[in-house]
């Protein structure tokens, strides 16, 4: 017997927010080199709020408005 395959499956609609919608982000400016951060001094990456706050607290970045 041949198995049917659905070539264009529709994503499940459960009413829940996707992972990307739940992540809060914050833009910072890197002011000091950190070996575990993949950004150069002067760059303005958008990071997760947790990582941004951690870098700001440790004086490796400053928050942008």
C-alpha positions in Angstrom: 0.0 0.0 0.0 1.2 3.5 -0.8 1.4 6.0 2.0 0.0 9.4 1.5 2.2 12.3 2.2 1.1 15.8 2.8 3.4 18.0 0.7 2.2 21.3 2.1 1.3 20.7 5.7 -0.3 23.7 7.5 1.3 24.7 10.8 -0.7 23.9 13.8 -2.7 26.8 15.1 -3.0 26.3 18.8 -3.5 30.0 19.7 -0.2 30.1 21.6 2.4 32.7 20.8 5.5 31.4 19.1 8.9 31.4 20.8 10.0 34.4 18.7 7.0 36.5 19.9 7.8 35.8 23.6 11.5 37.0 23.5 12.0 40.5 24.7 15.0 42.3 23.2 17.0 45.4 24.0 19.5 47.3 21.9 22.9 48.1 23.5 26.2 49.6 22.4 29.3 47.5 23.2 31.8 49.7 25.1 34.3 47.1 26.2 35.7 43.9 24.7 34.2 40.6 26.1 35.7 37.3 24.7 32.3 35.5 24.9 30.3 38.2 23.0 30.4 38.0 19.2 30.4 41.8 18.7 33.1 44.4 18.4 33.5 47.6 20.5 31.2 50.3 19.0 28.6 47.9 17.5 25.0 48.3 18.5 23.5 44.8 18.5 20.0 43.8 19.5 20.2 41.2 22.3 17.8 39.4 24.5 16.8 41.5 27.4 18.6 39.1 29.9 21.9 39.2 28.0 21.7 42.9 27.5 21.1 43.6 31.2 23.9 41.2 32.1 26.4 43.1 29.9 25.2 46.5 31.1 25.6 45.4 34.7 29.1 44.2 34.1 30.0 47.5 32.3 30.6 45.8 28.9 27.7 47.7 27.2 25.4 50.6 27.6 21.7 50.8 26.9 20.5 52.7 23.9 17.2 54.7 23.9 
